[in-house]
Amino acid sequence: MSEVVLELNDVAFRHQILSPRLLNPFEKKTGPGIFSINLTIHKGQILGLVGPNGAGKTTLLRMLAGIFPIDKGNIMFAKSNSLDLAKISQTDLRSIVGHMPEQVRWQGKISVRNALTDIAEMRDATHRVEGILKMVGLGDIANSSLDQLSQGMRQRLTLATALLGSPKVLLLDEPFNGLDPVAIRAFEKLLYQLTAKGVSIVISSHRVAGMVHLVDRLALLHQGQLLIEGTLHDIETEFDLSNRIEIAGKGQIPNFERITGNEDSVIESNESDGNWSVILRSTDDHILKKLVQSDHHILSCKSKEIDIVEMLCAATGQNLDEIGFGVIASSMMPYRSRGEEE
């Protein structure tokens, strides 16, 4: 069992938004937010936050960073050399957390080193500047101006500011935005190096496909609520998304129900121009052999890869279009939980 660093117990936060009423245009009303989240962050692991726009990912990160207050619940912290958890204040929370917000604008003639040093002075961390520049791969261009940096280098500089306080937990909001595949791989390698040193990472990203190979655990969010959290395997099992095979072929589509002996084995089936493809639920390791023996022309047969979007659809009970429309509505209107009065 991995060591717990932070634990969120029934944590909630609601945004306050201006009322559109003409009689009192400055009146505030309760808007969307985070609702009764219970979540555990483990030492040296990467936790991925996944959900459509408006799901509450950035709000949750800002709560963990101590930027947004906690309206309800508490955050517990495991002190050094202790397995016991104690409630932590927002001030103390900021001292153990590093926050990398989305798309910081780095520009100007000031050098990379001087820009980071200016920020370090405010945090009493100037002694860490050179080591962090080297750690994030900016040591060789530390004297370059901010205007000369590529997007990948700018993201590294933002990460460097988050690391100034030697955080135990690193919060990353869309860190891969604007990065090319090479820069993404380099950034991921850097994150693995940090987890190897015991740093816990919580990451929110729209790059959902890449999260499969990056994260240790996944938290699915929708309309401010945590739907499920666990390893990818745990979530696959929970929604019966494991043990699936993708098969493609030519000619007549096989009778998979007869071959597998299971009437519910076919999850999805498509036919076009004499070709066919199916997604099959089966634990039979000899399915390909059975198909070949039945004289069917098989083009490919492979295990279906983990699909995080499919997990989100299964968790919400909605298709992708429905999730999108729901988020647009929830981001414009105050969220009302079940049973809450008008």
Secondary structure, DSSP 8 states (H G I E B T S, - for coil): ---EEEEEEEEEEEEEEE---SS-TT-EEEEEEEEEEEEEEETT-EEEEE--TTSSHHHHHHHHTTSS--SEEEEEEE-TT---EEE--HHHHHHHEEEE-S-----SSSBHHHHHHHHHHHTT-GGGHHHHHHHTT-GGGTTSBGGG--HHHHHHHHHHHHHTT--SEEEEESTTTT--HHHHHHHHHHHHHHHHTT-EEEEE-S-HHHHHHH-SEEEEEETTEEEEEE-HHHHHHHTT--SEEEEEEESS---HHHHHT-TT-EEEEEEETTEEEEEEE---TTHHHHHHHTT-EEEEEEE----HHHHHHHHHT--HHHHHHHHHHHHHS----TT---
